[in-house]
């Protein structure tokens, strides 16, 4: 997510404090137009500017290596917005300045013409003080950052871009399940999505053990919850599943060893492993996953954890295509 650390900032290590994710993002939202102007969205706070939904106006910048950016790529795919919002993909590694487009010809994004995502941030905010994060939405014509507020990016792709969704796109936010879904997603965020980072970036034994216990309590809860239902909210796919998947798909390749989340592997949890493969094999999910980029990102960028920058060869990615038995 963050170009300065590969994830986010951590608390003062001299105090043995726990990992603390910086959740301050550019709060702008892209919303539907009414009366010639972007309307106030029905869901969530609006603290920044409102930008109008307009096909072909925006470019989603989302590194495949990053789990937070990965969820935006998946939601864009599921809703059929590929021809409405273009996609730029920085490479898996970065320095303290910014994600860079080293996978593209001449090292430049082919639409924005920039070498570093930082250029889009500075075009909007010349003195931008925080880390350069993905996902980010950039206005193509001006090259300026619109927003990097990742929870609202995917939320608004569903609610605000609905006129551009493909026929048969999944209802990722079912009206009758939203209250429970918000609770489930909040627990997934704090205990699993962010929980693996709390383990990996813990700066004391005490902080690590507390994070480890919290993570595995949540993993056991998920294993039990998914025993009686195909998806987190029942029989239908929702955004809650997208948000959990991007952590599960990285678990054995990165978090188990690199972040010391090693009570057991995902492959040793029958229900969660079957569930994760079910999603991986669902159109819109698996094709967004590049395990080589994922491993290179974590093992090369996090020199404080892996100073040798040696990248492991395993595990075998072919396991993700084996039958999951959750039809």
C-alpha positions in Angstrom: 0.0 0.0 0.0 2.5 2.6 1.2 5.6 3.4 -0.8 7.7 4.1 2.3 7.3 0.7 3.9 5.4 -1.5 1.5 2.5 -1.5 3.9 2.1 1.4 6.3 3.8 3.1 9.2 4.5 1.4 12.4 4.7 2.8 15.9 7.9 3.7 17.8 9.9 0.5 17.9 11.9 1.7 20.9 8.8 1.4 22.9 7.9 -2.0 21.6 4.6 -0.6 20.4 2.2 -2.5 18.1 1.9 -1.8 14.4 -0.4 1.2 13.7 -1.7 1.6 10.2 -2.0 5.2 8.9 -5.6 5.5 7.7 -5.5 9.1 6.5 -6.3 9.2 2.8 -7.5 11.8 0.3 -11.2 11.7 1.1 -12.6 12.7 -2.3 -15.3 10.6 -3.8 -16.5 9.9 -7.4 -20.3 10.0 -7.5 -23.2 10.0 -9.9 -24.3 13.3 -11.5 -27.5 15.1 -10.9 -28.4 18.4 -12.4 -25.0 18.7 -14.1 -23.0 18.2 -10.9 -21.7 15.3 -8.8 -24.4 14.5 -6.2 -23.8 13.8 -2.6 -23.5 10.0 -2.1 -26.1 8.1 -0.1 -23.5 6.1 1.8 -20.7 7.3 4.0 -19.1 10.6 4.9 -17.9 13.2 2.4 -15.0 15.2 3.7 -13.3 16.0 0.4 -14.3 17.1 -3.1 -17.0 15.3 -5.2 -16.0 14.2 -8.7 -18.6 13.1 -11.3 -18.9 9.6 -12.7 -17.7 9.7 -16.3 -16.6 6.8 -18.4 -13.1 7.2 -19.8 -12.1 10.0 -17.4 -10.3 8.1 -14.7 -7.4 5.6 -14.4 -7.2 3.1 -11.5 -3.6 2.7 -10.5 -3.3 -0.6 -8.6 -0.2 -2.8 -8.1 -1.0 -6.5 -8.4 1.4 -7.2 -5.5 -0.6 -5.1 -3.0 -3.6 -6.7 -1.3 -5.4 -3.4 -0.8 -5.0 -2.5 -4.5 -5.8 -6.1 -5.6 -9.4 -5.8 -4.1 -10.0 -2.7 -6.4 -8.9 -4.7 -9.5 -11.2 -7.6 -8.6 -14.2 -5.4 -8.0 -13.6 -3.6 -11.3 -13.5 -7.0 -13.0 -16.6 -8.4 -11.3 -18.7 -5.3 -12.2 -17.5 -5.2 -15.8 -15.9 -1.8 -15.6 -12.8 -2.6 -17.6 -13.8 -0.4 -20.6 -15.0 2.4 -18.3 -12.1 2.9 -15.9 -8.7 2.1 -17.3 -6.1 0.2 -15.3 -2.4 1.0 -14.7 -0.2 -1.5 -12.8 3.0 -0.4 -11.1 5.7 -3.0 -10.6 6.0 -5.0 -7.4 8.9 -3.1 -5.8 9.4 0.5 -4.9 11.7 2.8 -3.0 10.8 5.3 -0.3 9.6 7.8 -2.9 7.0 6.0 -4.8 5.6 3.0 -6.7 7.0 3.1 -10.2 5.9 1.8 -13.6 8.9 -0.4 -14.3 6.8 -3.1 -16.0 5.7 -0.7 -18.7 7.7 0.1 -21.9 10.3 2.8 -21.1 9.3 2.6 -17.5 6.3 5.0 -18.0 2.6 4.4 -17.6 1.3 4.3 -21.2 -1.7 6.6 -20.5 -0.4 9.0 -17.9 3.1 9.2 -19.2 4.6 9.2 -15.7 7.4 7.1 -14.2 6.3 7.3 -10.6 2.8 7.4 -9.1 4.2 10.2 -6.9 4.0 12.5 -9.9 0.1 12.3 -9.9 0.0 13.0 -6.2 2.3 16.0 -6.5 0.3 17.3 -9.5 -2.7 17.6 -7.1 -0.9 18.3 -3.9 2.6 19.8 -4.4 3.5 19.4 -0.7 1.8 16.0 -0.2 3.1 14.9 3.2 2.1 11.2 3.4 3.1 8.0 1.7 2.3 7.3 -1.9 -0.2 4.5 -1.8 -2.1 2.2 -4.1 -4.9 1.9 -5.1 -5.2 5.4 -6.4 -7.6 7.0 -8.9 -6.1 9.5 -11.3 -7.8 11.9 -13.7 -6.4 11.0 -17.1 -6.6 14.4 -18.8 -4.8 16.3 -16.0 -2.7 13.5 -14.5 -3.9 14.6 -11.0 -4.7 12.2 -8.1 -8.4 12.1 -7.4 -8.5 9.8 -4.3 -6.5 7.0 -2.7 -9.2 6.2 0.0 -9.2 2.5 -0.7 -12.3 1.3 1.2 -14.4 4.0 -0.5 -13.0 3.3 -4.0 -14.5 -0.2 -4.1 -17.6 0.9 -2.3 -18.3 3.6 -4.9 -17.4 1.4 -7.9 -20.5 -0.6 -6.8 -22.9 2.2 -5.7 -21.9 5.1 -7.9 -20.9 3.4 -11.1 -24.0 1.2 -11.3 -25.1 2.6 -14.7 -22.0 1.2 -16.2 -22.1 -2.3 -14.6 -22.2 -5.3 -17.0 -25.4 -7.2 -17.3 -25.6 -9.9 -14.5 -22.9 -8.2 -12.4 -23.1 -9.5 -8.8 -24.8 -7.6 -6.1 -21.8 -7.0 -3.9 -23.7 -5.1 -1.3 -27.1 -6.8 -0.8 -29.5 -4.4 0.9 -30.8 -6.9 3.4 -27.3 -7.9 4.5 -25.5 -4.6 4.7 -25.6 -4.1 8.5 -24.2 -7.6 9.2 -21.8 -7.3 6.3 -20.3 -4.1 7.7 -19.7 -5.9 11.0 -18.1 -8.9 9.3 -15.9 -6.7 7.1 -14.8 -4.7 10.1 -13.7 -7.8 11.9 -11.9 -9.1 8.8 -10.1 -5.7 8.4 -8.9 -5.3 11.9 -8.2 -9.0 12.7 -7.1 -10.5 9.4 -6.3 -8.0 6.6 -4.5 -5.8 9.1 -3.8 -8.6 11.6 -1.1 -10.2 9.4 0.7 -6.8 9.3 0.4 -6.5 13.0 2.2 -9.8 13.3 4.8 -9.0 10.7 5.7 -5.5 11.9 5.4 -6.1 15.6 8.4 -4.5 17.3 8.4 -6.6 20.5 7.7 -10.1 21.5 4.6 -9.0 23.5 3.1 -7.1 20.6 3.8 -10.0 18.2 2.1 -12.6 20.5 -0.9 -10.4 21.1 -1.3 -9.9 17.3 -0.7 -13.6 16.6 -3.5 -14.6 19.1 -5.9 -12.1 17.6 -5.2 -13.3 14.1 -5.8 -16.9 14.8 -8.9 -16.4 16.8 -10.3 -14.7 13.7 -9.1 -17.4 11.3 -10.8 -20.0 13.5 -14.0 -17.9 13.5 -13.9 -17.8 9.7 -13.2 -21.5 9.4 -16.3 -22.2 11.5 -18.5 -19.6 9.8 -17.7 -20.9 6.3 -18.5 -24.5 7.3 -22.2 -23.9 6.8 -22.2 -21.4 4.0 -20.4 -21.1 0.6 -19.6 -17.4 1.0 -19.2 -15.1 4.0 -22.8 -13.8 3.8 -24.5 -16.9 2.5 -25.1 -18.3 -1.0 -24.0 -15.2 -2.9 -20.7 -13.4 -3.4 -20.3 -10.0 -1.8 -17.5 -7.4 -1.2 -16.8 -9.1 2.1 -15.5 -12.1 0.2 -13.3 -9.9 -2.0 -11.8 -8.2 1.1 -11.0 -11.5 2.7 -9.7 -13.2 -0.4 -6.8 -10.8 -1.0 -5.3 -11.8 2.4 -6.0 -15.5 2.1 -4.4 -15.7 -1.4 -1.1 -14.3 0.0 -1.2 -16.3 3.2 1.0 -19.3 2.5 3.2 -17.4 0.0 4.0 -14.5 2.3 2.3 -14.1 5.6 2.9 -17.6 7.0 6.7 -17.3 6.9 7.6 -13.6 6.2 5.1 -12.2 8.7 5.5 -15.1 11.2 1.8 -16.1 11.0 2.9 -19.7 11.3 0.5 -21.6 13.5 -0.5 -23.5 10.4 -0.8 -22.9 6.6 -4.0 -22.0 4.8 -3.7 -25.3 3.1 -4.1 -27.0 6.5 -7.5 -25.4 7.2 -9.9 -27.5 5.1 -12.8 -25.0 5.0 -10.9 -21.8 4.4 -8.6 -23.5 1.9 -11.6 -24.8 -0.1 -13.3 -21.4 0.1 -10.1 -19.6 -1.1 -9.7 -21.9 -4.1 -13.4 -21.5 -4.9 -12.9 -17.7 -5.2 -9.6 -18.1 -7.0 -11.3 -20.1 -9.7 -14.2 -17.6 -10.0 -13.8 -15.3 -13.0 -12.5 -11.9 -11.9 -10.3 -13.3 -9.0 -7.6 -15.7 -10.0 -6.5 -13.8 -13.1 -5.6 -10.8 -10.9 -3.1 -12.8 -8.9 0.6 -12.9 -9.8 2.4 -14.9 -7.1 5.9 -13.9 -8.4 5.0 -10.2 -8.0 3.5 -10.8 -4.6 6.6 -12.5 -3.3 9.0 -10.1 -4.8 7.1 -7.2 -3.3 7.2 -8.4 0.3 10.5 -10.2 0.4 12.4 -7.4 -1.5 10.8 -4.3 -0.1 10.7 -5.3 3.6 14.4 -5.2 4.2 13.9 -4.8 7.9 12.3 -8.2 8.0 14.2 -9.9 5.1 17.6 -8.1 4.8 18.9 -10.6 2.3 16.0 -9.9 -0.1 16.1 -13.5 -1.1 12.7 -14.5 -2.6 11.4 -18.0 -1.9 10.4 -20.2 -4.8 7.4 -21.9 -3.3 4.6 -22.7 -2.7 3.3 -24.4 -5.8 0.8 -22.1 -7.4 -0.8 -25.0 -9.2 -2.5 -26.0 -6.0 -4.9 -23.1 -6.4 -6.4 -24.8 -9.4 -7.2 -28.1 -7.7 -10.9 -29.0 -7.0 -12.4 -27.1 -4.1 -15.6 -29.1 -3.5 -17.8 -26.0 -2.6 -20.2 -25.9 -5.6 
